[in-house]
C-alpha cells in the first residue's frame, strides 16, 4: 500500500454507555470506502454492554483496537486513545453517531491537496431515531455547513464552535503542535479549534455532509454542567485577549441585552475604558456598571476600533453587518460576532 497516497488514518472514539447506538456507529466505520484506517475505541467506565460490543467488533476486524480509560470523563478518555494512535492522519468519532460511507475517503483526498499545516473540516447533519431534530441544532447545523462551504472558520470563530469534534482531519504533527487533547478545558472541540487558530493552521472547508450527528435527550451537550451556558463567553474572551485584542485600540461592545450585560462584566475586568453601544433609545445614556451606553453611530468617530458584537437576533446581526459594510473598512477594520 502506498502510504503517501493512502496514509493510515487513526479514528479516536471515546465510548460510554452507548450500547443502543454503538453497533450502527461501528458498522458505518467498517463500511468506509477508504480502507486504511484504525479505530482507537476507548471505553470510559461504561455500565452497559458497550465494552462487550467493542470487543466483539475487534475480534471480527483487527483494525478495531479497544482500550480502557484509567480516569473518567471525556478528555482523559481521548488522552488515553491518543497514546495508542499509529496513523499519520487523525479523525475523531462519537460512539452514538454514524459516518457516511465516503467520510474518511473525502477527508483524506482533500487533505492530500493541501498537506501539513492544514486542517480539513466538513459539514454535518443531525438525525433522531424518533421525532424531529430540535430547532437549535438545525440552526447550528445550517450555520456550520455554511461556514464549511465558505471556509470561514476563523472569521466566525467567536460566534460558536466552528469545527465540531467529529468532522475534521489533521496530520498528527499538526495536532501535536496544537496540543492535541492535552487541555482539560470543555467544550474540548471548541478549545481545540482555538488552539488550531493560535497555531496558525489553515482550515480548508468542504461543502459536503461528512457526519451524521445523533440528537438525543441525554447527550452531554444537554446534560453536563460545562455545557449549561452554551454561549461560552469565558472561553471566547480568554482567547480573544490572547489572540486578537490590541489594547492600543479602542474596544467597542455592541449590544445591551442579556448578552451585552454578561459580556460587559467580563470585559471590565480587562479594560479600563470600554465603549458600549446599542440602538435602543431607552438604554442610550444609561449608566450600566459604570459605563454610559451610547448610540452605535459613535463607532466611526473612534480611531480604528475593535468591535465585539453580542446581539443574538439573526435579523439584528444582519442589520449590523449591513451597517458595517456601509461604513467600510476604514473606520471599522476588525469586528467579530460573539453570539
C-alpha positions in Angstrom: 0.0 0.0 0.0 1.3 3.5 -0.9 1.3 5.3 2.5 1.7 8.6 0.8 -1.4 8.4 -1.3 -3.3 6.3 1.3 -2.0 7.3 4.7 -3.1 5.4 7.8 -6.0 7.3 9.5 -6.4 6.9 13.2 -10.0 7.4 14.3 -10.2 8.1 18.0 -13.5 7.3 19.7 -14.5 7.7 23.3 -17.3 5.4 24.4 -19.5 5.5 27.4 -22.9 3.7 27.8 -23.8 3.9 24.1 -25.0 0.3 23.8 -28.2 1.1 21.8 -26.3 3.1 19.2 -22.8 1.6 19.1 -23.4 -1.2 16.5 -24.8 1.2 13.9 -21.8 3.5 14.6 -19.3 0.7 14.2 -21.0 -0.6 11.1 -20.7 2.8 9.5 -17.0 2.8 10.2 -16.5 -0.7 8.8 -18.4 0.4 5.7 -16.0 3.1 4.8 -14.8 3.2 1.2 -11.3 4.2 2.4 -9.8 1.1 3.9 -6.5 2.2 5.5 -7.8 3.2 8.9 -7.6 2.1 12.5 -10.3 2.7 15.2 -9.0 3.5 18.6 -12.1 2.8 20.7 -11.6 3.8 24.4 -14.2 2.7 27.0 -14.9 5.3 29.6 -16.2 3.2 32.6 -19.4 2.1 30.8 -22.1 0.4 32.9 -23.8 -1.3 30.0 -22.7 -3.7 27.2 -20.5 -1.1 25.4 -17.2 -2.9 26.2 -18.6 -6.3 25.1 -19.8 -4.8 21.8 -16.4 -3.2 21.2 -14.6 -6.5 21.8 -16.9 -8.4 19.5 -16.1 -6.0 16.7 -12.4 -6.1 17.5 -12.5 -9.9 17.2 -14.0 -9.5 13.7 -11.8 -6.7 12.4 -8.2 -6.2 13.5 -8.4 -2.5 12.6 -10.6 -2.1 15.6 -8.5 -1.7 18.8 -10.1 -1.4 22.2 -8.7 0.3 25.3 -10.0 1.4 28.7 -9.6 4.8 30.3 -8.0 5.0 33.7 -9.7 8.3 34.5 -13.4 9.0 33.9 -14.8 11.8 31.7 -14.3 12.6 28.0 -10.9 14.4 27.9 -9.0 11.8 29.9 -10.5 9.2 27.6 -9.4 11.0 24.5 -5.9 11.4 26.0 -5.8 7.6 26.6 -6.8 7.0 23.0 -4.2 9.4 21.6 -1.4 7.4 23.3 -2.2 4.5 21.0 -2.5 6.0 17.6 -0.3 4.7 14.8 -1.7 6.8 11.9 -0.3 10.0 10.4 -3.8 11.5 9.9 -6.2 11.9 12.9 -10.0 12.0 13.0 -12.5 11.8 15.9 -15.8 9.9 16.1 -18.6 9.9 18.6 -19.9 6.5 19.5 -23.6 7.3 19.1 -23.2 8.9 15.6 -22.7 7.5 12.1 -20.4 8.1 9.2 -21.4 8.5 5.6 -19.6 5.7 3.7 -17.2 8.1 2.0 -16.3 10.3 5.0 -12.7 9.2 5.5 -12.0 9.0 1.8 -13.3 12.5 1.2 -11.3 13.9 4.1 -8.1 12.2 3.1 -8.4 13.2 -0.6 -8.9 16.8 0.4 -6.1 16.7 2.9 -3.7 15.4 0.2 -4.4 18.5 -1.8 -3.1 20.7 1.0 -0.7 18.7 3.2 0.7 19.5 6.6 -0.4 22.9 8.1 -4.0 22.4 7.1 -7.0 21.0 9.0 -9.8 19.7 6.8 -13.4 20.4 8.1 -16.6 19.1 6.6 -20.3 19.5 7.1 -22.7 17.8 9.4 -26.3 16.6 9.5 -28.3 15.9 12.7 -30.8 12.9 13.0 -33.0 11.3 15.5 -34.4 7.8 15.7 -37.9 9.1 16.5 -39.4 12.5 16.4 -37.8 15.6 15.0 -34.4 17.3 15.5 -34.5 20.3 17.7 -34.6 23.8 16.1 -31.5 24.9 17.9 -29.5 22.0 16.5 -30.9 22.6 13.0 -29.8 26.3 13.1 -26.4 25.2 14.3 -26.1 22.6 11.5 -27.1 25.2 8.9 -24.6 27.7 10.1 -21.8 25.0 10.4 -22.4 23.9 6.8 -22.3 27.5 5.6 -19.1 28.1 7.4 -17.6 24.9 5.9 -18.8 25.9 2.4 -17.1 29.3 2.7 -14.0 28.2 4.7 -15.0 31.0 7.1 -13.9 29.2 10.2 -11.6 31.8 11.7 -13.9 34.6 10.5 -16.8 33.1 12.6 -14.7 31.5 15.4 -16.1 33.7 18.2 -19.7 33.0 17.4 -19.8 29.3 18.1 -17.6 26.2 17.8 -16.8 26.2 14.0 -15.2 22.8 14.0 -17.2 20.2 16.0 -15.4 17.2 17.3 -16.2 14.7 14.6 -15.9 16.5 11.3 -12.2 17.3 11.0 -9.0 15.6 9.9 -5.4 16.8 10.7 -1.9 15.5 10.4 -0.6 14.1 13.7 2.4 16.5 13.8 0.0 19.5 13.4 -2.3 18.1 16.1 0.7 17.6 18.4 1.9 21.2 17.8 -1.6 22.4 18.7 -1.5 20.5 22.0 -3.8 17.6 20.8 -6.0 16.5 23.7 -3.7 17.8 26.4 -6.0 20.6 27.5 -8.6 19.9 30.2 -10.9 22.7 29.0 -14.5 22.0 28.0 -16.0 22.2 25.4 -13.0 20.3 24.2 -13.7 20.7 20.5 -14.1 24.5 20.8 -10.9 24.8 22.8 -9.1 22.7 20.2 -10.4 25.0 17.5 -8.9 28.0 19.2 -5.6 26.1 19.5 -5.7 25.5 15.7 -6.1 29.2 15.3 -3.3 30.0 17.7 -1.0 27.6 15.9 -1.7 29.3 12.6 -3.1 26.2 10.9 -5.2 26.8 7.8 -8.7 25.4 7.8 -10.0 24.1 4.5 -13.7 23.6 4.4 -15.6 21.0 2.4 -19.2 21.8 1.2 -20.4 18.2 1.9 -22.0 16.4 4.8 -19.4 14.2 6.3 -21.0 13.2 9.6 -24.4 12.1 10.8 -24.8 13.6 14.3 -27.4 12.0 16.6 -29.7 14.3 18.6 -30.8 12.6 21.8 -32.0 13.9 25.1 -29.1 12.6 27.2 -26.2 13.8 25.0 -23.6 15.5 27.1 -24.2 18.9 25.4 -27.6 18.8 27.1 -26.7 17.3 30.5 -23.2 18.3 31.5 -22.7 21.4 33.7 -19.9 22.6 31.4 -22.3 23.0 28.6 -25.2 24.6 30.5 -24.4 28.1 29.4 -23.6 27.4 25.8 -22.5 30.9 25.0 -19.1 30.0 26.3 -18.2 33.7 27.0 -15.4 32.9 29.4 -13.6 30.7 26.8 -14.2 33.2 24.0 -13.0 36.2 26.0 -9.9 34.4 27.2 -8.9 33.5 23.6 -9.9 37.0 22.3 -7.4 38.6 24.6 -4.7 36.1 23.9 -5.1 36.1 20.1 -6.9 39.2 18.7 -7.2 42.0 21.3 -5.0 45.1 20.6 -5.1 47.2 23.7 -3.7 50.2 21.8 -7.0 50.4 20.0 -10.5 51.2 21.4 -12.8 48.3 22.2 -16.5 48.6 21.4 -19.1 46.3 22.8 -22.3 46.3 20.6 -25.5 45.1 22.3 -27.2 45.9 25.5 -29.4 42.9 26.2 -28.5 40.0 28.4 -25.6 39.0 26.3 -24.2 42.6 26.4 -24.5 42.8 30.2 -22.9 39.5 30.8 -20.1 40.2 28.4 -19.5 43.7 29.8 -18.9 42.2 33.2 -16.1 40.1 31.8 -14.6 42.9 29.7 -14.5 45.4 32.5 -12.1 43.0 34.3 -9.7 43.6 31.4 -10.4 47.1 30.2 -10.0 50.5 31.9 -12.3 52.1 29.2 -15.0 50.4 27.2 -17.2 51.9 24.5 -20.7 50.3 24.9 -23.2 50.9 22.1 -26.7 49.9 21.0 -29.7 51.3 19.1 -32.2 51.1 21.9 -33.3 54.7 22.7 -34.5 53.5 26.1 -30.9 52.4 27.1 -28.8 55.0 25.4 -27.4 57.4 28.0 -27.8 55.0 30.9 -25.0 54.2 33.3 -24.5 50.4 33.5 -21.6 49.0 35.5 -20.0 52.5 35.3 -20.2 52.7 31.5 -22.5 55.2 29.7 -24.3 53.5 26.8 -24.1 55.4 23.5 -25.6 55.1 20.0 -23.7 52.9 17.6 -23.1 56.0 15.4 -20.2 56.7 17.8 -18.2 53.9 16.2 -16.9 55.7 13.1 -15.6 58.6 15.2 -13.3 56.2 17.0 -9.7 55.6 15.8 -9.6 52.1 14.3 -11.8 50.4 16.9 -12.1 46.7 17.5 -15.8 45.8 17.7 -17.3 42.9 19.6 -20.9 42.2 18.7 -23.2 40.3 21.1 -26.6 40.8 19.5 -28.2 37.3 19.3 -31.1 38.1 16.9 -30.3 36.9 13.4 -32.2 39.9 12.0 -30.2 42.2 14.3 -27.0 40.6 13.1 -27.9 41.2 9.5 -28.7 44.8 10.2 -25.3 45.3 11.9 -23.5 43.6 9.0 -25.2 46.0 6.6 -24.2 49.0 8.8 -20.6 47.8 9.0 -20.4 47.3 5.2 -21.9 50.8 4.8 -19.1 52.3 6.9 -16.4 50.3 5.1 -13.1 49.1 6.4 -11.5 52.5 7.1 -13.4 53.2 10.3 -14.1 49.6 11.3 -11.5 47.1 10.2 -11.9 44.4 12.8 -15.2 43.2 14.1 -16.4 39.8 15.5 -19.7 38.3 16.3 -19.8 36.7 19.8 -23.4 35.4 19.8 
